[in-house]
Amino acid sequence: MTSASSFPQAYEAFRGLPYPAYPQTEELQDWNSHLLTLDGWIAGYATRIANGSMSAAEVPEIPDLIRRVEDLRRDLDRLASRVETEEQLLERYRSYVAALHRLITEIGALADKGIA
């Protein structure tokens, strides 16, 4: 079960990760554009929650955001065999997407509890 203190930990862990380098293959570039969009939304919401200017309950469509991050993870796994030349970058993306997923999941947990 998620505790109220898990959001700050997830937020700090996410903030500590640099965004991965720009990919060279076209397929991964397309995938990256979807990640950039979700990243902007989720990081923006998380920053506002962290600084107190927004509550987690105000974040729109949290289940959809969680699903979209999960879809990105699956899509990245499918792309892996076609972009083998970028294996190190794929690992960085996997770590980044995992941190993004944890962050939006913690926001969802806060919203469910009516906290922040």
C-alpha positions in Angstrom: 0.0 0.0 0.0 1.2 3.5 -0.8 1.9 5.9 2.1 1.4 9.6 2.0 5.2 10.0 2.1 5.7 8.0 -1.1 4.9 10.9 -3.4 7.8 13.0 -2.2 10.2 10.1 -2.7 8.9 9.3 -6.1 9.1 13.0 -7.1 12.7 13.4 -5.9 13.7 10.1 -7.6 12.1 11.3 -10.9 13.7 14.7 -10.7 17.1 13.1 -10.2 16.9 11.3 -13.5 18.1 13.2 -16.6 15.9 12.9 -19.6 17.5 10.4 -22.0 19.4 11.5 -25.1 17.6 11.9 -28.4 17.4 8.7 -30.3 18.9 8.1 -33.8 16.3 5.7 -35.2 13.1 7.1 -36.6 10.9 4.6 -34.8 12.4 5.5 -31.4 12.2 9.2 -32.3 8.4 8.8 -32.8 8.1 6.9 -29.5 10.1 9.7 -27.8 7.7 12.3 -29.0 4.9 10.5 -27.1 7.1 10.3 -24.0 7.9 14.0 -24.2 4.2 14.8 -24.2 3.3 12.6 -21.2 6.5 13.7 -19.4 5.5 17.3 -19.7 2.0 16.8 -18.3 3.0 14.5 -15.5 6.1 16.4 -14.4 4.1 19.6 -14.5 1.3 18.2 -12.3 3.9 16.7 -9.9 5.7 20.0 -9.6 2.5 21.8 -8.8 1.5 19.2 -6.2 4.9 19.4 -4.6 4.8 23.2 -4.3 1.3 23.1 -3.0 -0.4 25.0 -5.9 -2.4 22.0 -6.9 -3.9 19.0 -5.2 -3.6 15.5 -6.6 -7.3 15.3 -6.8 -7.2 18.2 -9.3 -5.1 16.2 -11.8 -7.3 15.3 -14.7 -7.7 11.7 -16.0 -5.2 10.0 -13.7 -6.2 6.5 -14.8 -5.7 7.5 -18.4 -2.3 8.9 -17.7 -1.3 5.7 -15.9 -2.6 3.6 -18.8 -0.7 5.8 -21.4 2.6 5.4 -19.5 2.0 1.6 -19.3 1.3 1.7 -23.1 4.6 3.5 -23.7 6.5 0.9 -21.7 4.9 -1.9 -23.8 5.6 0.0 -27.0 9.3 0.4 -26.0 9.6 -3.3 -25.3 8.2 -4.0 -28.8 10.6 -1.6 -30.4 13.6 -3.0 -28.6 14.3 -5.8 -31.2 14.1 -3.2 -34.1 16.5 -0.7 -32.5 19.2 -2.9 -31.1 21.8 -0.4 -32.0 20.5 1.9 -29.3 20.5 -0.7 -26.4 22.1 1.7 -23.8 19.6 4.4 -24.7 16.7 1.8 -24.4 17.8 1.0 -20.8 17.8 4.7 -19.9 14.4 5.1 -21.4 13.2 2.0 -19.4 14.4 3.6 -16.2 12.9 6.9 -17.0 9.5 5.4 -17.9 9.6 3.3 -14.7 10.2 6.5 -12.7 7.4 8.3 -14.5 5.0 5.5 -13.9 5.8 5.4 -10.2 5.3 9.2 -10.1 1.8 9.2 -11.7 0.8 6.1 -9.6 1.7 8.0 -6.4 -0.2 11.0 -7.6 -3.2 8.6 -8.2 -2.8 7.2 -4.7 -2.8 10.7 -3.2 -5.9 11.6 -5.2 -7.7 8.5 -4.0 -6.9 9.4 -0.4 -7.8 13.0 -0.9 -4.3 14.1 0.2 -2.5 17.1 -1.2 
